[in-house]
Amino acid sequence: MPLHPARLLALVSFSLLTAAEPPSPKAKAPDQIAYLTAEAAGPDFLLQGEFEVKGTGADIIALGGDQYRLVIFKGGLPGAGWDGSPRQELDGKREGAAVHFAAKTGGSTASLKDGTLLVTLAGAEVAPLHRLVRHSSTENAPAPQGAKVLFDGKNADAWKGGKIDERGFLRCGTTSKDMFKDYTMHLEFFLPFKPYARGQGRANSGVYHQDRYEVQVLDSFGLKGENNECGGIYTISAPKTNMCYPPLQWQTYDVDFTAARFDTEGKRTAAARITVRQNGVLIQDNVELTHTTTSSGIKTITNTPGPFQLQEHGNPVYYRNIWVLEK
């Protein structure tokens, strides 16, 4: 059901529990400006997002300066019907209250106005698509019996130098005090909106397991899904599906981790392995972790546990609802 832009602004602002960290455009280059609320983000944010109709999904990515990119998925959105066939991309520009898109080749066009996306692919019109805001099936998942709660919004006592804001969210740039070996872990993260930024500059952080292996955190909404993008095991494994939601909404990682194994002489007999679900969808399936990540705090692989690191990479990325169930 389509939502009026004004209603959508109010809904997104309330349901996503955002708060302002307003940067000064005069003090920062455009690609450094990070918005944490829909109100501060302005019209760029309201026009970007996920759209769908039965059989077709689409992402509209805001690129700043009234520029946009439209990505079309056959079958539905990633994790919700997309058949894995090649995506089609169209470039667009905002003109007044509408955005008009055109493909570089093939003649496909599209237009977005009043919350409705009209698409014509190779001369054939697609049924109108409407914006939606998805939520992970594991968002707000309660810690099971026996789990260790590392962050519940009350304090940051479990984290070295942890900083908690007035909303009860944990800022990136901290490491857990406790060490872990084999476990199941749940964590939720929130990405700022940086329309002018590109690549690794767009809401970069990372969740380091044992402070050795990084599951990348990045605003990779609408991108291909590489090993250095959201859900990727940095330099090791690209996600099976790019399940990154748009910025300014909560996303989840649910991780099953098994540490490396060693014999009695200290020789490694098996590499660590990791399974990751992002927003409830399997994106890394029992992946072998052959080496540590470049920016890891622990550079060697030994038969010792390690902490979680929530990487600081110059972006206001926030976390909440972090718990671990040790095996």
Secondary structure, DSSP 8 states (H G I E B T S, - for coil): ----HHHHHHHHHHHTT-------TTTS-GGG--B-SHHHH-HHHHH-EEEEETEEEEEEEE-STTEEEEEEEEESBTTBB--S---EEEEEEEETTEEEEE-SSS--EEEEETTEEEEEETTEEEEEEEEE----TTTT----TT-EEEE-SS--TTEET--B-TTS-EESSEEESS-BSSEEEEEEEE--B-TT--GGGSS-EEEEETTTEEEEE---TTS---TTSTT-BTTTB--SS-----SSSEEEEEEEEE--EE-TTS-EEE-EEEEEEETTEEEEEEEEE-S--TT-S--S--SS-B--EE--SSS--EEEEEEEEE-
